[in-house]
């Protein structure tokens, strides 16, 4: 298994605890939650069941969503060896069947129950959560050899119904794991494990397109260039990821169109927007529901919330950080006809060159820990943000990333994705001097600015290159 060492160790410690364990694993869809559990406990699962997705419920016949879910649960019990009886009428009966099945099989050894995509089972007016509470509170928690693992891509449901539950499941979880996308280092290891040969320069671009999502990365093919694989994934006829964007939101959120409207709004501006601006641009009322929707997107790793440098909580911005969504919105969505070799034939086009610049900024934002390590400040308390002077100001400008440090240093970071050593020319040097001057007016007394370049292959020495106090190369982003 690539990466996930910490999570595997955590699960194995829980397995060997000798106590009843109730564990929730959550994270963005396609991030590898199911794979983590199935590989860690290969051959050890007493029962494994996955709920039917909302898409499957719509596309299949067989009664109401509740009836379909119950039938599917009953079939899983039969497949695991339960004697045939009759399909349960409700979730209380369904969990009673599970209890009886486990009791019959109990030989004193650890019994691991894996309920995958648990939120999908909680259909409207189904009584699922009440039945699940009964299963754990009156039976499961008293069986020291029982380990129940639940997973879900609907992160907000897991957080609200299990992690922060104020009802019958309050404080019942014994542990939780939020599974994050792969880092660049883990992406490289995963790609190499598939015997796909790509230079680090292209692995960074693969991350710009697919993020650290294993399900997407597995579509990279041995013997093909990155550009050829991208065409196969998105642009040829019946490409496997062409419909992924719509399916992604339909399978995670009950209001997918609204969520996509927010994502598509944020996709129009790299620095993002405030909640009020999102409301105005999307037409979504700036009330409690919008706040809940934004928090749900944050919990699922699609967006982040940050305070622009020098601003307060009222000026908090929301920024799209999911690479897959950013790429899809830019090059795939609403394109009526896509050339099957579009990416390969347009690698040097201005649209793709420009996109690489913004996408690399996002890579850097998602690898702040690696940047801090390179600067020798891993243990220093910091906050990261973007900063810009509005276009209607006298001097408009934007800084890619600011790292505000507790040791009275502010790193003004410029990110440049370049195919060779980066060269600072006279015009860019003047721009940098101007940016530093504007930022100096905003910083607190007693703090100084260190200028930092984050680029692919380093900085070429010339009369202007000394502007940068430190240079961080692409290689550093693969460090941990």
Secondary structure, 3 states (H helix, E strand, C coil): CCCCHHHHHHHHHHHCCCCCEEEEEECCCCCCHHHHHHHHCCCCEEEEEECCCHHHHHHCCCCCHHHHHHHHHHHHHHHCCCCCCCCCCCHHHHHHHHHHHHHHHCCCCCEEEEEECHHHHCCCCCCHHHHHHHHHHHCHHHCCCEEEEEEECCHHHHHHHHHCCCCCCCCCCCEEEECCCCCHHHHHHHHHHCCCCCCHHHHHHHHHHHCCCHHHHCCCCCCCCHHHHHHHHHHCCCCCCCCHHHHHHHHHCCCHHHHHHHHHHHCCCCCCEEHHHHHHHHCCCCCHHHHHHHHHHHHCCCEEEEECCCCCHHHEEEEECCHHHHHHHHHCCCCCCCCCCHHHHCCCCHHHHHHHHHHHHHHHHCCHHHHHHHHCCCCCCEEEEEEEECCCCCCCEEEEEEEEECCCEEEEEEEECCCCCECCCHHHHHHHHHHHHHHHCCCCCCCEEEEEEEECCCECCCCCHHHCCEEEEHHHHCCC
